[in-house]
Amino acid sequence: MNKNLATRTGAGALTGAVNGIFGGGGGMIAVPVLKGMLGYDERTSHATAILLIAPVCAVSALVYILNGYFQPEVTIPAALGSVAGGMLGAKLLNVLPTTVINRLFLAVMFVAGARMLLP
């Protein structure tokens, strides 16, 4: 788990770039990188991904707002729902077996990828 600073910084840069380009999704990169490249366990990878993505999302959101992409009628209700869902997800991360967490993550990634293939 003791990877050098350049590897960790590169992993962070990749995560941030994906999040910035796609307006989200950095966690889909961060979790496999934290697990596979940096050797963290399942729960730590998911929790760290969230902690990494929070400031990246804040910076990306500011750029989007400054470029006129903010729509309060969509953003505010979605943000409230996201906060509630995030709280529930964080609690579930502590109680679900790691195999369930891994399979749920895989299912979400698979569905997201399949949706991208559909017009």
N, C-alpha and C positions, 0 to 999 in steps of 0.2 A: 504494500500500500504506500510505500515511501517513494513516490515518483518525483522527479525533479520539477523545479518551478516552471521551466519552459514547457514541459508536458502539460502541467495543470493550467498554465496560462493559455496555451494553445487550445486545450479542451474548452476553456471558458470563452475564448474568441469564437470558436466554431459554434458553440451554443448561442452566443449573442447574435452572431450573424444570421443564423437560421431564424431566430426569434424576430429579428429586425426585418428580414426579407419577407417572411410569411405572416407577420403580425401575430405570432404565437408559434407554439410547437417546439420551442427550444428545449422543453422538458423531454420531448420524444428523442432528442439527441443526447441531452444531459444524462438521463438515466442509463442508457447503454454505455456511454463513455465512462461514467462513474463506476459502473459495475465491471465492465470488460477491460477498459484501458487502465483505470486507476485502482481497481481491486476492492471497491467498497461493497459491503453487503447490501441486500435488497432494501431494507428499511432506510438505511443511511443514504443510499443512492436516491431514493424517492424524496426523502426529506431535504437532502442537500440540493436536489434539482429545484425544488420549490423555492428554497432560500436564494439560489442563484438567479432564478427567473424573475423574482419579485423586482429587484432594481432594474433589470433589463427591460421588463415590461413597463416600468414607470418611465424610463428614458424613451422607449419606443412610443409610448402613449403621448408623451409631450411633443415629440416630432409629428405624430399624426394630428394632434390638436392644432399645432402651429400651421399645419398644411391644410386645415379646414375639413378634416375627416370626422370630426366629433359630432355625433347626433345624440343629444341628451335623451330624446324619447326612446332610443334603443339602449344607449349606454348605461343609463342610471338603473333601470330595472334589471338589466343583465348583470351589472356589477353587484347589486344586492343579492341576486341569486347565486352568483359566483362566490361571494363571501360565505353565504350559508353552506353551499356545497363544499367549499374548501374546508370549513370547520368540521363538517361531517366526515369528509375524506381523511382529514388529519387524525380524527378519532379512530376511524376504521383502520388506518395504517398501523395503529398500536395493537389492535386486537385480531386482525385477520392473519392467518398463517401465510408465510412468505410464498408458498406455492400458489395460493389464491391470488395474492397481490400480483405475482408474476403473470399468471394466466389472464387476469383482468387487464393488465397493462398490454399484454400481447393482443388480446381481443380488441381493445380500443385502437391500437396501432393498425391492426388488420382492417377493421371497419373504416378507419380514416383513409387508409391506402386504397381500399376498394371503392370508396366514395369518390376519390380523386380520378379513378378510371372511368366513372360514369359521367355522361354529359350533363 
